[in-house]
Amino acid sequence: MPKYRVETTKVAEKDISTIYQYICRDNPMAAKKWIEEIERQINSLENFPKRCPVIPEREEIGREYRHLIYGNYRTIFRIQSSKVIIMRVIHSARLLDLRILEE
């Protein structure tokens, strides 16, 4: 039985869709593999979300966010009591605008 309920914000859902479409333009099979792995990783947070490191930007934010990394992408989330909230999925080369985490 899962210890945490995982919720994905609408912004994060849009991130996933946009990234999938971008990858799909060049390589539909790679896009399919990417989205399957992102979904697997997100689902794995039901049991052990604290295994993921706190993001380096924590000091600037003043709030504890964690991330999963897959390839060039970061899935940024926070733990709130018995919930894991997926905030964003972004390319790791992108500078993290701290305001995007509060949308």
N, C-alpha and C positions, 0 to 999 in steps of 0.2 A: 504494500500500500504506500503511495507517495506521501512524503512528509510535507511537501510544499505544493501549492497550486500555482501553475505558471500562467501568466497573463501577458499578452503582447499588445502594446499600444498600437493605435491606428497608424501613427508615424512610423513605427518599426515595421508594421505590415507593409506599408508603402515602400520603405527602404528595401525590404526583401523582394518585393515585386519588381522594383526598378532595377535592382542588381541582376535579378534573374533575366529580365528582358535584355539588359545590356550584354550579358554573357551569351545569351541565346542567339543574338545577331550573328556572332562569329562561330559559335559551337553549341548547337542544341544539346548534344550529349553531355558536354561539360556543365551546361546550365542545369540539366536534370540532376547530375551528380551533386552539384553545389547545393541545390535546394534540398535534396534529400539529406545531405550531411548537416546543413544548418538546422533543419527540423529535428534531426536526431539529437544534435547537441542541445537545442533548446529543450526538448523533452527530457533530456538527462538531468536537467536542473531540478526536476521534481524530487530528487533524492539527495543530491550533494552539491548545492549551489556554492557553499563556502569553500569548495575545493579550488574555485577560480580566484585568481589574484584580484586584489583591489587595484583599480586603474591608477596609473601614475599621477593623473590630474587631481587626485583626491584632495590634496592640500588647497588647491585653488577653489574647489567646489565647496568644501566644508561638509560634504555628505559622502557616505560610503557607497560607491558604485563599483561593480566588479565587471570583468569581461571574460568572454571566451574568444579565442582566436582560431580562425579556420582560414588557411591560406592567407590572403591579403585583407581579410575582413575581420572586424571586431563586433561581437554582439555584446552590447553594454546593457547591464541590468542592475537592479537593486533588489535587496531583500527587505520585505516589510512584513514583519511577524511571520505568518505562515504562507505568504505569497512571494513569488518571484515575478518581478515586473520587467519585461523586456522593453527597454527604452528606445534603443536605436541599433541598427546594423549598418556600419559604415566601413568604407575602405580605410585601411590602416594608414595610408599615406596622407589622408585628409587630416588637417589640423582639427582638433576637437574644439568646436565652438561650445563653450560651456552652457550657453543659453539653450542649446538644442535638447538638453537633458530634462528641461523643465516643461517641455511642450506637452 
